[in-house]
Amino acid sequence: MVHYPKEGTFFSDNPFVVLSAAWVSPEEARAARLFERFALSQVTAKAAAAFEFRPGGAQLPSPSSGRGADVAVDLRQPQRVLALPEPRVLAAIRRAWQLDRKPARILLVVDTSTSMSAERRLDHAKAGLRAFLRQVSPQDSVGLTAFSDRVRNLAPIRSIRANGRELARLVDGLVPDGATVLYDATAAGVRRVEAHARADHINAVVVLTDGQDATSTLRAQDVIDRLNLHSESDRRVRVFTIAYSPDALQARGPLTEIARASGGAAYDGTTANIASVYRSIGSFF
């Protein structure tokens, strides 16, 4: 039986909204509107009550709307509905959570090969990196590595308070040139974070590439094997990978395996949604 606190309860409101944004393609918006029409025609108040849900809004269905005596939800409840917290309260909760959680040590690893000039991929990726840096919590530390046909360590992993402006300047200065040593760069990034990994921190590498590895000395399996060796460690380094653009199609499988072996996550990105992808990764920390 569902328990209803005597102090009251909230309604869980999950609205359906078709987003209008630069990173939403016309096909995605059209598919969302089709689903909206389907939901409005099929998910009626009666259908919702049959599965022990309530209709939208604060109006309650009558007790006869459900399936009878076996319905676990008491349709007469809640007797007292609590108001939603004010925005300033929600903002304070979010700030408190950021300060209370583990600090993070994050290395951003960015592909700057020649192909990143196509479709202004690097320019869009820079916007995503700036969005990520704005989202980082004050107690976190962030570094930057770029790679093309070689790996360049541009900024050490330092407190974002001390490092933030320099990171933004370095991101702005990235230019596309050279081939793609994806696996060498990923392994080098993991080693950099491992060198000073701490059990009381979230230790992570975020890798973006727009193409298949070209000239690495390492294979994807070499990186995966190294990550598997440390999968049970409290200092493990989680790898978040971004297969960026259609040219990264062949790299998607290895990137997904690398992320899985580390306990991280794999993402697909385009020039339209890359800022959103970086924000999604940033919400993990």
C-alpha angles and dihedrals in degrees: 000000000000114000118225113198112232089226090064137256142240129249111239104229117194107172123194112232130175103220122226108203140128091254094054111091121218089246092054092048091048091050090049092052091049090052090047091056091048093050094048091052097044108030100069127164089257093051091048093051091049088063094042096258126125127234120256118283128023096298113113125215118239117263089253091062093080132068096273132251094352093063108115094201117084101224091199089066147125097049090182123037117200121221120242116261116262117260091252090056092049090048090051091050090052092049091049091051092051091051094044100048125084113283115244134229106204132180116198111210114192132188110229098172121142092264089065087076090068114100087359087281094161092050091053091045089053089055088052092050091050090051089051093050091051090054097050116111118245093246093055127100123218135186134182133226126176126195140187117138088342137028118251121192101209103172132015121236101268138149111295087229090063098030105037100095093043091050091051090050092049092048090053090052097055114121130185118249139133138015131306125270093175100158095042089051093047092049092046090050092051090050091051092054094041091055091070102017116148130201091224092056136068103244114201148160122205112201125190124186134164098199151028120285111271112178111007120141088215129066125223089252091057089058092045092050091052092050092048090055090063100034093114096043120112085223095054117147114230115213121210112194131198120199097202121202130349090287088070092062094108091048094051096086096050091043090053091050091049091051092047093050091053098044091248129114138254124227137186117222139190133184087260098054107024094107089053090049092053090048090051091053090046090056089064092067 
